[in-house]
Amino acid sequence: RLIEVNSIVNECRNGSESSLALVKTIGMLNLVGASVGLSASKEVVEFCLHNPLESNTDVKSPISNSLSRLMESGKIMFRDYAHEYRLWEGSDFDVAEAVKRQKSQLINESLVNILESVAPLSPIIASRHSYMTGTLTRFSRRWIDLESLTSLNSLKLDDQADGFLFYCFGDKPTPDTLPDRVLNGKPIVIAYSSTVRHLSHMALEAKATSDLLTTSNDLARDGIARKEVRFRAHTALKLLEDRIEELYSVNAQHTRWFANGAEFRPQSKREISSILSDACDHFYNRKPVIRNELINRNKLTSTAARARRELVEAMTTAPTK
């Protein structure tokens, strides 16, 4: 990366001193800014080249003009999603236009499907119940919109899960109606957020850039543009994951939690696990206690499967021994 920056700086040495100073400043911020929490935003660049205590707009105007000229010449580019300038080696591939076209192809895709594709939720364990019974009890976490919340039975869900934790979103302050406490004989817990607009744009950006990396033939032949799209996809996914963590954290003001048909307010992640265990204690109250990890599982290990096979063979070939 240092060699790339140095090459672009050398190309700009025949230009004006202000343009060269801008390129050096942006290049330095691109190289080391992330390590100290700085990006090459317009405000930071102006801060580096102009005394911020002076409010004279006549000084900032030439900086803006120089930035515009450098962008027109292709020496730098502005990343809207990261709000920063970047030195650009040059490419015939229009990244912004390609991402825009990719987004247009997703216009009819549901937000649920997009989120399940780019930000699938890992299962969560009902820890206390699992420890007390000796059986690993797993809740499958799934995305769902407010309209689908009343028709859960029509969804294709994980049959191996012991319960379901739905991350629901909508544009109403609270769901009008709550589904039954049980789905296919399994307990359900709901986390509902009314801030769907915050998720939609970020999820679409993450999905579009991810699909562009895997479907564009032109991008496969352009290493410079591919690196830019890869960075854009990584940034979009990170922003989405951070936003999800913020929206569905225990401290989120606009998120409401429901279990056993009633609302509750968790104070910590441990309390969420406790609620899941309480639901399992109620719905699986006849579960036998089997403290053997080799046999108490959905799928036997290769060692246990071999032992079972050898036992069956011995019972059929030598029943008297």
C-alpha positions, 0 to 999 in steps of 0.5 A: 500500500505504501508503494501505491501511495508513493507512486500516486504522490510522484505523479502529482509532483508536476502539479500545484503545491496545494494539490500535492499537499492534499495528495500527501495528506490523504495518502498519510491518512489512508496509511496510518489514520485507521490505527489512531481512529482518523479517516481522510474526511473533508473535515480532517483534511481541512484540519491538517491543511488549515488552522481550524481556529480561523473561520475564514472560508476563503482559505477553505474554498481553495482546498475544496476546489483542489479536492474537486480537481483531483477527483475529476483527474482520477487521482482521488475518490470519495467513499460515500459509505465511509465518508473519506477520500482515498488515493485511487490508482485508476480503473475503468470499472465504475464501482458506484454505478455497479453497486447501484445496479446491483441494488436495483436488482434487489429492490423486490427482495424482502429485508428478511431474506437479505438479512438472513443472507448477509447477517445470519444469526447464530443459535443461542444456548439456554445455559442453565437448563442445558446444565441441569438436564445434561442436554444441550438446549439450543434456540434458533435465532431468525429474522422476521418482519412484523407482517409474518409474525402472525403467520409463523406456522407457514415458515420453514424453520429449523426442526433441530432447534429446541426453541426460537428467538425471533429478531422482529422489526417493523414500523409500529411502536409495538406489535398489535398481536403476539403469536402463541407462546409455542410454535410446533410444540417449541417455546418462542421468544421475540425481540421487536425493534421499531427502527426498520429504516436503519436496517434497510439501507445498511443491509441493502449495501452489504448485500449488493457489494457482497453479490457484486464480488461474486457475480461480476465478470468485469470485476474479476479481471480488475484487481484495483476495482476488486480491492475497492469493492472488497473493502466496501463490502467489508465496511458495509457488513461491519456497519450493519453488524454494529447497528444490529448489535446496537438495536437489539442490545439489552440497553436499546430503548426502542427494542421490546422483548416478549416471552411466554406471552408477556413483555419483559425487560432484560438487564443483561445477556445472562438474563436473556439466557435465563428467560430461555431456560425458564421457558424450557423448564416449563415446556420440557418439564418431563425431559430425562436427565442424561449426562452422557455427551456421547449419546445425548445429542442430535447426531452421534459422533463417529466414535459413538456410531462405530461403537453402536455398529460393533455392538449390533454386530456382536449381538447378531453374530454372537448372541450367546457371548 
